[in-house]
Amino acid sequence: MRTKDKILQEALHQFNTIGTDQVSIRSIADAVGISAGNLAYHFKNTDAIIHQLYLNLVEALDSEVQQIQESLVDMQYLLEATQRTYRALYEYRFLMIDFVAICRRIPAIKTHFSELMGMRQQQFLLIFKYLQSEGWLRHDLDEQAYAAFAEIIIIFSNAWLADAVIRQQPENAEQQVAHYRQLFIQLFIPYLTQEGLQQFQQLITD
């Protein structure tokens, strides 16, 4: 493994374990077995490391969204994609848990994230239109209602890890992902057609 990748791996572990405020260039360098000067050759400070880890997470999530857009999406596929997405968020959980502080420290992340969420909302609207055409989602709701739904999904997905820490819900990683994914899919119920609701309930039962 390249030194740069070792640094990112160790930094991710430390950030996830003790949070961004407690991690230093030296603590990462010592764990990797290199000097602080050697680490600074790759990343000048911890903010640069955080920024790169953020970009790594965005790349992983973009790949998932791209697959959704290129596939014949049904609710089962969407649920499976949500499972994979939430696992990726858990892998980089420090970002969501410390995100307000991170955005204050690194304005470039705040700017990028704001633009990214706008794009995500449009991507969700396209997915909703497809699910409407397949008979899953209601046609009697206007685009404004679905735009609000997309925003609700974004807010929930960005906040569930912080909620898990605050309320200690539950401690096991897989249980956390499963618990919050289950809550996430309940958000769809008011938007489902009768046929969609029947198929949805069958998916949950299975």
Sequence and secondary structure as in RCSB ss.txt:
>XXXX:A:sequence
MRTKDKILQEALHQFNTIGTDQVSIRSIADAVGISAGNLAYHFKNTDAIIHQLYLNLVEALDSEVQQIQESLVDM
QYLLEATQRTYRALYEYRFLMIDFVAICRRIPAIKTHFSELMGMRQQQFLLIFKYLQSEGWLRHDLDEQAYAAFA
EIIIIFSNAWLADAVIRQQPENAEQQVAHYRQLFIQLFIPYLTQEGLQQFQQLITD
>XXXX:A:secstr
  HHHHHHHHHHHHHHHH GGG  HHHHHHHHTS HHHHHHH SSHHHHHHHHHHHHHHHHHHHHHHHHHS   H
HHHHHHHHHHHHHHHHTHHHHHTHHHHHHH HHHHHHHHHHHHHHHHHHHHHHHHHHHTTSB SSS HHHHHHHH
HHHHHHHHHHHHHHHHHT  SSHHHHHHHHHHHHHHTTGGGB HHHHHHHHHHHH 
